[in-house]
Amino acid sequence: MKPELLAPAGTYEKLVWAAQYGADAVYFGTEFGSLRAYAGNLSLDEADKGLKHLHQVGKKGYITLNIYPFSDEYARLIDLAGKLRDMAVDAFIVSDLGLIFELKKAGIKTPLHISTQASTTSSQTVLAYKELGASRVNLARELSLEQIQQICKDIAGKDVEVETFIHGAVCFSYSGRCAISDYLTGRRANRGECTHPCRWNYSVVEESRPNEFFPVFEDDRGQYLFNSKDLALFEFIESLAKAGVASFKIEGRMKSVHYIASVVSLYRQLIDGKKISSDECLELLSRVKNRGYSAGFMKGAIEPSDYSREKSLSNSGAIFVGDITEENRDSHLFSDGCICHTRNKIHAGEKLEVLSPDGTISEITMPSPLKTIDGQKCEFINNPQKIILPQNLPAFSILRRII
């Protein structure tokens, strides 16, 4: 049986795109209880709409309730969980031991998945969570392939699944449990408010010389000491699947539609058995913003090359400029072709790369002049207008300019 491909969604739109590009399940947060306070998150009405959409297309929806709550917050969480249960959510992603017991006491029997925030590094802990009622446990990112293989062997036949992150941004702190954001800015990482101080530049200060800043190397901006590269485990997909990992999880509830489509598309093809070389995987993943890629602890240990010490900003090899809408064709406008919703400036006559939901990548040339759906003719066009393309591209296709 193939592992599940689990994709992130910070908004309803991203939920739909994740499903279109091949995710088997989508995880998202609502307005309270999630560890991505700035992801957008879904209102209860949007959560209901999103779950209905996922179920209609044969997918699952998991909702994050993975904060570590204070004593006076449990009642609100249990009330929220009851409403989400009634919407037929497929599982709750949780971290806190107290919440597990409170959900039990409230008679809420929705399956529980243990979050990576719980830092699970052993089969003993996986089985302990199983005894507490969990059906799945996300393993800590600090494990190697060999350690994951051993855990899968130890829990085989024990009626509990394991899940691993395979792609996305990585916190330099242990399984994301960082205190620096709270200390420096008053925003707590374990409440979904992290300001990402690990991406800031740092210099060394000697105690008796408080106003003298010493760069770690010759760079007047300092050094990005904690700036870990993004995780990308495309080379380990087959080995992790053979080991018995039940779900492959992608990080990115705060990322763009372009990121979700591109990353989900690649891993969907790999899980389905398509042979894609490591160089090609890196080339495709370079299309979206990244800090460089690393296999992290999966290879056994962290090395200096797993950190991007020279820069903190993400770079990408492509600009997302448009997507093909779902709108019905209007024969009064055109007899063939499709409608493109612009996301960035598009120029008449330029060549763009197209990524379609089935993973196909092609190249098209923009018409000259460009024609909007209201009949205007232009040499270039900006977001959020819509243009008519003569090509008949599948709905949800991505148009991007290669840099």
C-alpha positions as CSV (number, residue, x, y, z in Angstrom):
1,M,0.0,0.0,0.0
2,K,1.4,3.4,-1.0
3,P,2.1,6.0,1.8
4,E,-0.4,8.8,2.1
5,L,0.8,12.2,0.7
6,L,-0.2,14.8,3.3
7,A,-0.1,18.5,2.1
8,P,-0.5,21.8,4.0
9,A,-3.2,24.4,3.5
10,G,-3.3,27.8,5.1
11,T,-6.4,28.9,3.3
12,Y,-9.4,27.3,1.5
13,E,-7.9,28.1,-1.9
14,K,-4.7,26.2,-1.0
15,L,-6.7,23.3,0.3
16,V,-8.3,23.0,-3.2
17,W,-5.0,23.3,-5.0
18,A,-3.3,20.6,-2.8
19,A,-6.1,18.2,-3.6
20,Q,-5.9,19.0,-7.3
21,Y,-2.1,18.3,-7.4
22,G,-2.4,14.8,-5.8
23,A,-2.5,15.1,-2.1
24,D,-4.3,12.2,-0.4
25,A,-5.0,14.3,2.7
26,V,-4.7,18.0,3.6
27,Y,-4.0,19.4,7.1
28,F,-5.0,22.9,8.2
29,G,-5.8,25.0,11.2
30,T,-8.8,27.0,12.3
31,E,-8.9,30.4,14.1
32,F,-7.6,28.9,17.4
33,G,-5.4,26.1,18.5
34,S,-3.0,25.9,15.6
35,L,0.8,26.4,15.5
36,R,0.6,28.7,12.5
37,A,-1.0,31.8,13.8
38,Y,-0.1,33.8,10.6
39,A,-1.0,31.2,8.1
40,G,-4.4,32.7,7.4
41,N,-6.2,29.6,8.8
42,L,-9.8,28.8,8.1
43,S,-12.9,30.0,9.8
44,L,-15.4,27.3,11.0
45,D,-17.5,27.9,7.9
46,E,-14.4,27.5,5.6
47,A,-13.3,24.4,7.5
48,D,-16.8,22.9,6.9
49,K,-16.6,23.8,3.3
50,G,-13.0,22.5,3.0
51,L,-13.8,19.1,4.6
52,K,-16.9,18.7,2.4
53,H,-14.8,19.4,-0.7
54,L,-12.0,17.0,0.3
55,H,-14.5,14.2,1.0
56,Q,-16.3,14.8,-2.3
57,V,-13.0,14.2,-4.2
58,G,-12.0,11.2,-2.1
59,K,-9.5,13.0,0.2
60,K,-9.1,13.4,3.9
61,G,-8.9,16.5,6.1
62,Y,-6.9,16.8,9.3
63,I,-7.1,19.8,11.6
64,T,-4.3,21.0,13.9
65,L,-5.1,21.5,17.6
66,N,-1.4,21.3,18.4
67,I,-0.7,24.3,20.7
68,Y,0.4,23.6,24.3
69,P,-2.6,25.2,26.0
70,F,-2.8,27.0,29.3
71,S,-5.3,25.8,31.9
72,D,-8.0,28.2,31.0
73,E,-7.9,27.3,27.3
74,Y,-9.1,23.7,27.4
75,A,-12.8,24.5,27.5
76,R,-12.4,26.5,24.3
77,L,-10.4,23.8,22.6
78,I,-12.9,21.1,23.5
79,D,-15.8,23.2,22.3
80,L,-14.0,23.7,19.0
81,A,-13.2,20.0,18.7
82,G,-16.8,19.1,19.2
83,K,-17.9,21.4,16.3
84,L,-15.2,20.1,14.0
85,R,-16.1,16.5,14.9
86,D,-19.6,17.3,13.8
87,M,-18.2,18.4,10.4
88,A,-16.6,14.9,10.0
89,V,-13.0,15.9,10.4
90,D,-10.9,12.8,9.7
91,A,-8.3,13.4,12.5
92,F,-7.0,16.0,15.0
93,I,-3.3,16.7,15.1
94,V,-2.4,17.3,18.7
95,S,0.7,17.7,20.9
96,D,-0.5,18.2,24.4
97,L,-1.0,15.3,26.8
98,G,-3.7,17.1,28.7
99,L,-5.7,17.7,25.6
100,I,-5.6,14.0,24.7
101,F,-7.2,13.3,28.1
102,E,-9.7,16.1,27.9
103,L,-10.9,15.0,24.4
104,K,-11.4,11.5,25.9
105,K,-13.4,12.9,28.9
106,A,-15.6,14.8,26.5
107,G,-16.4,11.7,24.5
108,I,-14.8,13.0,21.3
109,K,-13.7,9.9,19.4
110,T,-12.1,11.6,16.3
111,P,-8.8,9.9,15.5
112,L,-5.8,11.5,17.0
113,H,-2.5,12.1,15.2
114,I,0.5,13.2,17.4
115,S,2.3,16.3,16.1
116,T,6.0,16.6,15.5
117,Q,6.0,19.1,18.4
118,A,5.8,16.0,20.7
119,S,9.4,15.1,19.6
120,T,8.8,11.4,19.3
121,T,12.1,9.5,18.8
122,S,11.4,5.9,19.9
123,S,9.1,3.0,19.3
124,Q,8.4,3.0,23.0
125,T,6.9,6.5,22.8
126,V,4.9,5.6,19.7
127,L,3.3,2.6,21.5
128,A,2.7,4.7,24.6
129,Y,0.7,7.2,22.5
130,K,-1.1,4.3,20.9
131,E,-2.2,3.2,24.4
132,L,-3.5,6.7,25.0
133,G,-5.7,6.5,21.9
134,A,-3.5,7.9,19.1
135,S,-3.8,6.2,15.7
136,R,-0.8,7.9,14.2
137,V,2.5,9.5,15.4
138,N,4.6,12.0,13.5
139,L,8.2,11.2,14.2
140,A,10.7,13.9,15.1
141,R,12.9,15.2,12.3
142,E,16.0,14.4,14.3
143,L,15.8,10.7,13.4
144,S,17.9,8.9,10.7
145,L,16.6,6.5,8.1
146,E,18.0,3.6,10.1
147,Q,16.2,4.7,13.3
148,I,12.9,5.1,11.5
149,Q,13.3,1.7,9.9
150,Q,13.8,0.2,13.4
151,I,10.8,2.0,14.8
152,C,8.6,0.8,12.0
153,K,9.9,-2.8,12.6
154,D,9.2,-2.5,16.3
155,I,5.6,-1.3,15.9
156,A,4.6,-3.6,13.0
157,G,1.2,-5.1,13.6
158,K,0.6,-2.9,16.7
159,D,-2.3,-0.9,15.1
160,V,-0.6,2.4,15.1
161,E,0.9,4.4,12.1
162,V,4.0,6.6,11.8
163,E,4.3,9.7,9.7
164,T,7.4,11.6,8.7
165,F,8.1,15.1,7.3
166,I,9.6,14.8,3.8
167,H,9.8,18.4,2.7
168,G,9.8,22.0,4.0
169,A,11.3,24.6,6.2
170,V,13.2,23.3,9.2
171,C,13.5,25.0,12.6
172,F,17.0,25.0,14.0
173,S,15.6,24.1,17.4
174,Y,14.7,20.6,18.5
175,S,11.5,19.6,16.7
176,G,10.6,23.2,16.4
177,R,10.5,23.9,20.1
178,C,12.2,27.2,20.1
179,A,12.4,29.8,22.9
180,I,14.4,32.5,21.1
181,S,11.4,34.2,19.4
182,D,9.7,34.5,22.8
183,Y,12.9,35.8,24.5
184,L,13.8,38.4,21.8
185,T,10.3,39.5,20.6
186,G,7.7,38.3,23.1
187,R,6.1,36.1,20.4
188,R,6.0,32.5,21.3
189,A,7.0,29.8,18.8
190,N,4.9,27.2,20.6
191,R,1.8,29.3,20.1
192,G,2.3,29.7,16.4
193,E,3.7,33.2,16.6
194,C,7.4,32.6,15.8
195,T,9.2,35.6,14.2
196,H,11.9,33.3,12.9
197,P,14.9,34.8,14.6
198,C,17.0,31.9,13.4
199,R,16.9,33.6,10.0
200,W,18.5,36.8,11.4
201,N,22.1,37.8,11.0
202,Y,24.4,37.5,14.1
203,S,27.8,38.7,15.3
204,V,29.9,37.8,18.4
205,V,30.0,40.3,21.3
206,E,32.7,39.9,24.0
207,E,31.3,40.7,27.5
208,S,33.7,43.5,28.4
209,R,33.3,45.2,25.0
210,P,29.5,45.6,24.7
211,N,29.6,47.9,21.7
212,E,32.0,46.0,19.6
213,F,30.6,43.4,17.2
214,F,32.8,40.8,15.7
215,P,31.7,39.1,12.5
216,V,32.3,35.3,12.6
217,F,33.9,35.8,9.2
218,E,34.6,38.7,6.9
219,D,31.1,39.9,6.3
220,D,30.0,43.2,7.7
221,R,26.4,41.9,8.0
222,G,27.3,39.1,10.4
223,Q,26.6,35.4,10.0
224,Y,23.4,33.5,9.8
225,L,24.4,31.0,12.5
226,F,21.1,29.2,12.9
227,N,19.7,29.4,9.3
228,S,19.0,25.8,8.4
229,K,18.4,24.8,4.8
230,D,15.0,23.4,3.8
231,L,14.3,19.7,4.1
232,A,14.0,17.7,0.9
233,L,13.9,13.9,1.2
234,F,13.2,13.0,-2.4
235,E,16.1,10.5,-2.4
236,F,14.6,8.7,0.6
237,I,11.0,8.2,-0.6
238,E,11.4,4.6,-1.7
239,S,13.3,3.6,1.4
240,L,10.9,5.2,3.8
241,A,7.9,3.6,2.0
242,K,9.5,0.2,2.2
243,A,10.2,0.7,5.9
244,G,6.5,1.1,6.5
245,V,6.0,4.9,7.0
246,A,2.3,5.4,6.5
247,S,2.2,9.1,5.6
248,F,4.6,11.6,4.0
249,K,4.0,15.1,5.3
250,I,4.9,18.4,3.5
251,E,5.5,21.6,5.6
252,G,4.1,24.9,4.3
253,R,0.8,26.3,5.5
254,M,2.2,29.8,5.1
255,K,3.6,29.0,1.6
256,S,2.0,30.0,-1.7
257,V,-0.2,28.1,-4.1
258,H,2.8,27.8,-6.4
259,Y,4.8,26.1,-3.7
260,I,2.0,23.7,-2.8
261,A,1.4,22.8,-6.5
262,S,5.0,22.3,-7.3
263,V,6.1,20.3,-4.3
264,V,3.0,18.1,-4.0
265,S,3.3,17.4,-7.8
266,L,6.9,16.1,-7.5
267,Y,6.3,13.9,-4.5
268,R,3.0,12.6,-5.9
269,Q,5.0,11.3,-8.9
270,L,7.8,9.8,-6.8
271,I,5.3,8.0,-4.5
272,D,3.6,6.7,-7.6
273,G,6.9,5.1,-8.7
274,K,8.0,7.6,-11.4
275,K,11.8,7.6,-11.7
276,I,13.1,11.1,-11.4
277,S,16.8,11.8,-11.0
278,S,18.1,13.7,-8.0
279,D,19.4,16.5,-10.3
280,E,15.9,16.8,-11.9
281,C,14.2,16.8,-8.5
282,L,16.5,19.7,-7.4
283,E,15.8,21.5,-10.6
284,L,12.1,21.2,-10.2
285,L,12.2,22.2,-6.5
286,S,14.4,25.2,-7.3
287,R,11.3,26.7,-9.1
288,V,9.9,27.6,-5.7
289,K,11.4,29.7,-2.9
290,N,13.9,27.9,-0.8
291,R,17.0,28.4,1.3
292,G,18.9,25.5,-0.4
293,Y,18.0,21.9,0.3
294,S,19.3,19.3,2.8
295,A,18.4,15.8,3.8
296,G,18.9,16.8,7.5
297,F,19.2,14.0,10.1
298,M,17.9,11.4,7.6
299,K,21.4,10.8,6.5
300,G,22.6,10.2,10.0
301,A,23.9,13.6,11.3
302,I,23.8,17.3,10.6
303,E,26.8,18.8,8.8
304,P,27.9,22.4,8.2
305,S,26.5,22.2,4.7
306,D,23.0,21.7,6.1
307,Y,23.0,25.4,7.1
308,S,22.9,28.4,4.8
309,R,25.3,30.7,6.6
310,E,25.8,33.2,3.9
311,K,22.2,34.4,3.4
312,S,18.8,34.2,5.1
313,L,16.4,35.0,2.3
314,S,14.7,32.4,0.1
315,N,15.4,32.3,-3.6
316,S,13.6,30.7,-6.5
317,G,14.3,30.0,-10.1
318,A,10.9,31.0,-11.3
319,I,8.2,33.6,-10.9
320,F,4.6,32.5,-10.6
321,V,2.7,34.7,-13.1
322,G,-0.6,33.0,-13.7
323,D,-3.0,30.1,-13.4
324,I,-5.8,28.6,-15.4
325,T,-9.2,29.2,-13.9
326,E,-12.1,26.9,-13.5
327,E,-14.5,29.2,-15.3
328,N,-16.8,27.7,-17.9
329,R,-15.8,28.5,-21.5
330,D,-17.9,31.2,-23.1
331,S,-18.4,30.6,-26.8
332,H,-19.1,34.3,-27.2
333,L,-15.6,35.1,-26.1
334,F,-13.7,32.3,-27.8
335,S,-14.2,29.0,-29.5
336,D,-11.2,27.3,-28.0
337,G,-8.6,28.0,-25.3
338,C,-8.8,29.0,-21.7
339,I,-8.9,31.8,-19.2
340,C,-5.7,32.7,-17.3
341,H,-5.8,34.6,-14.0
342,T,-2.7,36.7,-13.7
343,R,-0.7,36.6,-10.5
344,N,2.2,38.8,-11.7
345,K,3.1,40.8,-14.8
346,I,2.8,38.8,-18.1
347,H,4.3,40.2,-21.4
348,A,2.9,39.6,-24.8
349,G,5.0,37.1,-26.8
350,E,7.0,35.8,-23.9
351,K,7.6,32.1,-23.3
352,L,6.4,30.6,-20.0
353,E,6.6,27.2,-18.4
354,V,3.4,25.4,-17.6
355,L,2.9,22.9,-14.7
356,S,-0.3,20.9,-15.0
357,P,-2.0,19.0,-12.2
358,D,-1.0,15.6,-13.7
359,G,2.7,16.7,-13.3
360,T,3.2,17.4,-17.0
361,I,5.6,20.3,-17.7
362,S,5.4,22.1,-21.0
363,E,6.2,25.5,-22.6
364,I,3.9,28.0,-24.2
365,T,4.2,31.3,-25.9
366,M,1.9,34.1,-24.9
367,P,-0.2,35.7,-27.7
368,S,0.7,39.1,-29.0
369,P,-1.1,41.2,-28.1
370,L,-2.6,39.9,-24.9
371,K,-6.4,40.0,-24.9
372,T,-8.4,40.4,-21.7
373,I,-11.8,38.8,-21.1
374,D,-13.5,42.2,-21.6
375,G,-11.8,42.6,-25.0
376,Q,-8.9,44.9,-24.3
377,K,-5.6,44.3,-26.1
378,C,-2.4,44.9,-24.2
379,E,1.4,44.4,-24.5
380,F,1.6,43.4,-20.8
381,I,-0.9,42.8,-18.1
382,N,-0.8,42.7,-14.2
383,N,-2.6,40.9,-11.4
384,P,-5.6,40.5,-10.9
385,Q,-6.8,40.7,-14.5
386,K,-7.8,37.7,-16.6
387,I,-6.7,37.0,-20.2
388,I,-7.7,34.6,-22.9
389,L,-5.2,32.1,-24.1
390,P,-5.5,30.2,-27.4
391,Q,-4.1,27.1,-25.8
392,N,-6.5,24.7,-24.2
393,L,-4.7,24.1,-20.9
394,P,-6.1,22.1,-18.0
395,A,-7.8,24.0,-15.1
396,F,-5.4,24.7,-12.2
397,S,-2.3,24.7,-14.5
398,I,0.5,27.0,-13.2
399,L,2.2,29.5,-15.5
400,R,5.7,30.6,-14.4
401,R,8.6,32.6,-15.8
402,I,11.9,30.8,-15.6
403,I,14.6,33.2,-14.2
